[in-house]
Amino acid sequence: MSRLETPERILRRLEFKVVRRLDGYFFGDYTGIFYGPSLDLAEVREYQPGDEVRRIDWNVTARMNRLFVRQYLEERELTAWLLVDLSPSMHFGTRRQLKRETAVEFAGVAAYIVTRHGDKVGLLGFPGREVFIPPRGGRMHALRIIHALDQAASRDGGAADRPGDAQAMDLAASLRHLGRLLRRRSLVFLLSDFLGPQGWEGPLRELSRRHDVIAVWIQDPAERELPDVGGLFVRDPESGEQLWVDTSDPALRKAYRELVARQHQGVAGALRAARVDTMVLSTAEPLVDPLIRFIEYRRRKGRWSSAGR
């Protein structure tokens, strides 16, 4: 993503390269893939051609001797939220782009798709509370979200030089804050590399009980394997702590590989425990293919018939 690229150019590029390719997979029904119905029943109305059979209310149908279907509140008005990690570790990337640029692109695609269908989307960045945009609809609003994230990334580009911030990677507090903010069942995209401190697992489980949460886990290939490039200084972007290491040491690379594997297992386990669907994005891969894989996964999973929804 070029620093000279305006939000309008970013959105146009995403529309041409990503959204148009996804349209063939949505078949006009993006809510059926990204958003399951809530427990908030809006009405039971008479069946109309094109209604899904699984939405038929058989009790009402039996009493009235005509077909009736259930319609849920969110089927008429959807509100989505983007909870985006802006912490220092997101300013890293060794392939096509930085992790925070992947986050901006995904947020742009999601905001565009949601607002294009007349629904609303809001934004909350963390750490801190500075990046906050209440949910609204329309193309201009999607542009506003891209602009806010792009500006935050530029503003916080030197965040890695401000280590020790007590609020750094305040994911747990952000999850609790969003949970208090949401009055109705909503769709929440959580965009993060999950490299910060633990403690977010409980708040995530609590949020996912009431809302449809999708974790967008952003990774860079170089984080999994320490390259053999001899001695060098490395710095933890979250804490600012620096350490000299000899990367030519096989034992060190093995220990690093095992540490990363345990961290990944821990994050994956916490997401599964929260019953959150996870989409993995890599800085080495364009958005289209992982999005298509996720759409196919959600379609197979059949969110509309999920238990308790």
SELOVO-448635 format. One record per residue (C-alpha): x, y, z. Coordinates in Angstrom, 3 decimals. Example, Ala and Ser with C-alpha at 12.3 -4.5 7.8 and 13.67 -1.06 7.14 Angstrom:
2
       c1       c2       c3
   12.300   -4.500    7.800
   13.670   -1.060    7.140
***
This chain:
309
       c1       c2       c3
    0.000    0.000    0.000
    1.606    3.213   -1.138
    1.726    6.049    1.375
    0.649    8.297   -1.511
   -2.544    6.343   -2.015
   -5.640    8.273   -0.941
   -8.595    6.524    0.765
  -10.594    6.925   -2.458
   -7.852    5.197   -4.484
   -7.516    2.467   -1.863
  -11.255    1.778   -1.960
  -11.370    1.807   -5.753
   -8.449   -0.633   -5.896
  -10.099   -2.944   -3.368
  -13.404   -2.721   -5.210
  -11.791   -3.716   -8.495
   -9.339   -6.355   -7.246
  -11.222   -7.905   -4.320
  -14.930   -7.064   -4.067
  -15.794   -7.772   -7.706
  -14.268  -11.231   -7.426
  -16.137  -11.912   -4.201
  -19.486  -10.930   -5.712
  -19.609  -14.213   -7.604
  -19.433  -16.089   -4.306
  -21.958  -14.056   -2.355
  -24.766  -14.598   -4.862
  -26.260  -11.380   -3.521
  -26.576  -12.711    0.019
  -23.578  -11.592    2.058
  -25.533  -11.555    5.310
  -26.182  -15.283    5.038
  -22.420  -15.851    5.027
  -21.049  -13.205    7.341
  -23.941  -12.911    9.680
  -26.266  -15.391   11.310
  -29.653  -14.388   12.689
  -29.951  -13.406   16.312
  -32.430  -14.515   18.899
  -34.272  -11.215   18.372
  -37.345  -12.260   16.451
  -38.767   -9.353   14.474
  -41.910  -10.987   13.126
  -43.515  -14.102   11.753
  -44.946  -13.437    8.323
  -46.548  -15.453    5.581
  -44.239  -17.384    3.289
  -43.191  -15.707    0.051
  -41.557  -17.377   -2.968
  -37.806  -17.367   -2.467
  -37.906  -17.692    1.348
  -35.639  -20.374    2.760
  -37.422  -23.542    3.874
  -35.405  -23.721    7.109
  -36.952  -20.418    8.253
  -40.470  -21.831    8.211
  -42.156  -21.642   11.610
  -43.880  -25.014   11.678
  -45.910  -24.310   14.826
  -47.518  -21.191   13.349
  -47.912  -22.935    9.980
  -49.801  -25.794   11.619
  -52.154  -23.426   13.471
  -52.857  -21.182   10.472
  -52.898  -23.908    7.843
  -50.626  -21.716    5.692
  -46.844  -21.425    5.490
  -45.248  -18.825    7.797
  -41.567  -17.919    8.160
  -39.570  -16.304   10.957
  -37.836  -13.007   10.253
  -35.153  -11.747   12.587
  -34.342   -8.165   13.412
  -30.888   -8.162   11.824
  -32.282   -9.445    8.542
  -33.737   -5.972    8.122
  -30.915   -3.921    9.620
  -27.383   -5.139   10.217
  -24.763   -3.353   12.282
  -21.147   -4.430   11.945
  -18.115   -3.321   13.965
  -14.443   -3.372   13.124
  -12.239   -3.800   16.207
   -8.754   -3.149   14.824
   -5.357   -3.735   16.457
   -3.109   -0.679   15.954
   -0.371   -1.788   18.364
    3.354   -1.636   17.430
    3.605   -5.292   16.423
    1.214   -4.581   13.541
    3.903   -2.345   12.005
    5.784   -5.394   10.814
    5.855   -7.240    7.535
    8.457   -8.914    5.352
    6.485   -9.780    2.224
    3.955   -7.771    0.226
    3.084   -5.323    2.970
    2.917   -4.644    6.710
    0.340   -6.328    8.914
   -1.384   -3.022    9.613
   -1.753   -2.492    5.820
   -3.414   -5.893    5.534
   -5.746   -4.795    8.345
   -6.620   -1.554    6.528
   -7.381   -3.460    3.328
   -9.618   -5.984    5.056
  -11.414   -3.218    6.965
  -11.951   -1.354    3.690
  -13.415   -4.400    1.967
  -15.685   -5.236    4.896
  -16.883   -1.632    5.297
  -17.568   -1.326    1.583
  -19.555   -4.580    1.384
  -21.601   -3.813    4.498
  -22.439   -0.221    3.513
  -23.139   -1.171   -0.109
  -26.055   -3.235    1.143
  -27.487   -0.333    3.114
  -26.227   -1.537    6.499
  -24.079    0.241    9.065
  -20.498   -0.274   10.201
  -18.514    1.266   13.059
  -14.833    1.318   13.974
  -12.942    1.001   17.252
   -9.141    0.930   17.212
   -6.962   -0.190   20.062
   -4.892    0.435   22.141
   -6.530    3.564   23.432
   -9.881    5.057   22.464
   -8.730    7.702   19.957
   -9.842    5.806   16.873
  -13.601    5.573   17.158
  -16.232    6.031   14.457
  -19.904    5.376   15.278
  -21.753    3.072   12.887
  -23.233    4.655    9.793
  -23.898    3.629    6.207
  -22.845    4.815    2.760
  -19.722    4.830    0.633
  -18.435    8.011    2.272
  -18.538    6.256    5.605
  -16.420    3.386    4.243
  -13.936    6.004    3.049
  -13.972    7.631    6.488
  -13.016    4.311    8.098
  -10.132    3.738    5.672
   -8.932    7.295    6.243
   -9.081    6.939   10.046
   -7.087    3.693   10.007
   -4.554    5.027    7.525
   -4.057    8.183    9.575
   -3.760    6.203   12.803
   -1.114    3.985   11.208
    0.849    7.041   10.074
    0.438    8.766   13.422
    1.452    5.691   15.397
    4.181    4.619   13.015
    6.702    5.497   15.657
    4.794    3.742   18.392
    7.489    1.134   18.498
    9.733    3.890   19.700
    7.427    4.488   22.642
    7.736    1.188   24.493
    6.345    0.551   27.900
    3.012    2.211   27.255
    0.750    0.806   29.918
   -2.148    0.777   27.466
   -0.242   -1.035   24.708
   -2.203   -3.983   23.348
   -5.229   -3.275   25.499
   -7.316   -5.884   23.701
   -9.116   -7.161   26.791
  -10.316   -3.692   27.770
  -11.374   -2.962   24.190
  -13.462   -6.118   24.043
  -15.182   -5.212   27.309
  -15.708   -1.635   26.095
  -17.290   -2.814   22.858
  -19.489   -5.264   24.742
  -20.892   -2.409   26.849
  -21.338   -0.268   23.739
  -23.438   -2.708   21.720
  -27.132   -2.587   22.518
  -28.230   -5.097   19.904
  -26.715   -8.214   18.482
  -24.026   -7.201   15.985
  -21.391   -8.604   13.688
  -17.883   -7.945   15.035
  -14.678   -8.338   13.047
  -11.674   -8.525   15.402
   -8.488   -7.746   13.434
   -5.278   -8.543   15.313
   -2.020  -10.513   15.330
   -2.742  -11.548   18.952
    0.907  -10.997   19.922
    0.172   -8.853   22.947
   -0.404   -9.854   26.557
   -2.925  -12.514   27.424
   -6.065  -11.752   29.379
   -8.405  -11.161   26.426
   -9.733  -14.723   26.344
  -12.509  -14.193   28.913
  -13.780  -10.872   27.455
  -13.816  -12.483   23.989
  -15.901  -15.414   25.211
  -18.308  -12.983   26.863
  -18.642  -10.877   23.694
  -19.163  -13.902   21.433
  -22.046  -15.131   23.595
  -24.102  -12.134   22.522
  -22.664  -11.249   19.137
  -21.392  -12.913   15.985
  -17.617  -12.440   16.267
  -15.165  -13.232   13.482
  -11.462  -13.172   14.360
   -9.220  -11.968   11.531
   -5.781  -13.253   12.544
   -3.058  -11.367   10.644
    0.331  -13.037   10.366
    3.704  -12.609    8.671
    5.729  -15.674    7.529
    8.942  -14.359    9.138
    7.345  -14.549   12.582
    7.273  -18.342   12.423
   10.921  -18.993   11.571
   14.039  -17.164   12.766
   16.306  -16.670    9.719
   19.943  -17.783    9.893
   21.663  -14.411    9.415
   24.256  -14.494   12.210
   24.308  -12.172   15.207
   21.869   -9.289   15.411
   19.861   -7.148   17.800
   16.134   -7.874   17.963
   13.498   -5.753   19.664
   10.077   -6.639   21.041
    7.776   -4.064   19.367
    5.289   -4.253   22.252
    7.720   -3.846   25.190
   10.659   -2.189   23.420
   13.047   -4.654   25.050
   16.192   -5.311   22.974
   18.282   -8.448   22.896
   21.367   -9.601   20.993
   20.980  -13.088   19.550
   23.077  -15.416   17.402
   20.621  -16.659   14.789
   23.207  -19.117   13.420
   22.723  -21.203   16.568
   20.450  -24.171   15.620
   19.368  -24.619   19.250
   18.221  -21.003   19.397
   16.231  -21.293   16.162
   14.639  -24.512   17.419
   13.679  -22.884   20.723
   12.205  -19.909   18.847
   10.225  -22.223   16.531
    8.797  -24.109   19.509
    7.932  -20.868   21.319
    6.047  -19.565   18.290
    4.236  -22.898   17.894
    3.070  -22.761   21.527
    1.915  -19.163   21.108
   -0.077  -20.096   17.988
   -1.623  -23.076   19.720
   -2.616  -20.877   22.640
   -4.299  -18.272   20.445
   -6.045  -20.886   18.291
   -7.285  -22.660   21.418
   -8.628  -19.443   22.924
  -10.498  -18.601   19.708
  -11.991  -22.097   19.568
  -13.011  -21.893   23.233
  -14.821  -18.634   22.474
  -16.585  -20.366   19.543
  -15.276  -17.676   17.239
  -14.764  -18.376   13.545
  -11.254  -17.454   12.455
   -9.961  -16.085    9.167
   -6.176  -16.131    8.795
   -4.645  -13.427    6.608
   -0.980  -13.311    5.633
    1.098  -10.349    4.541
    2.406  -12.678    1.821
   -0.982  -13.364    0.226
   -3.575  -11.094   -1.411
   -6.965  -10.876    0.317
   -9.065  -12.650   -2.300
   -8.119  -16.287   -1.780
   -8.409  -16.370    2.050
  -11.726  -14.496    1.810
  -13.086  -17.016   -0.686
  -11.949  -19.886    1.536
  -13.714  -18.293    4.493
  -16.913  -17.703    2.504
  -16.939  -21.363    1.460
  -16.295  -22.409    5.050
  -19.187  -20.324    6.388
  -21.470  -21.604    3.668
  -20.586  -25.211    4.519
  -20.998  -24.539    8.189
  -24.495  -23.219    7.553
  -24.661  -20.380   10.025
  -28.411  -20.098    9.642
  -28.926  -23.524   11.135
  -26.286  -23.266   13.853
  -27.467  -24.334   17.257
  -28.823  -21.524   19.374
  -29.055  -19.069   16.487
***
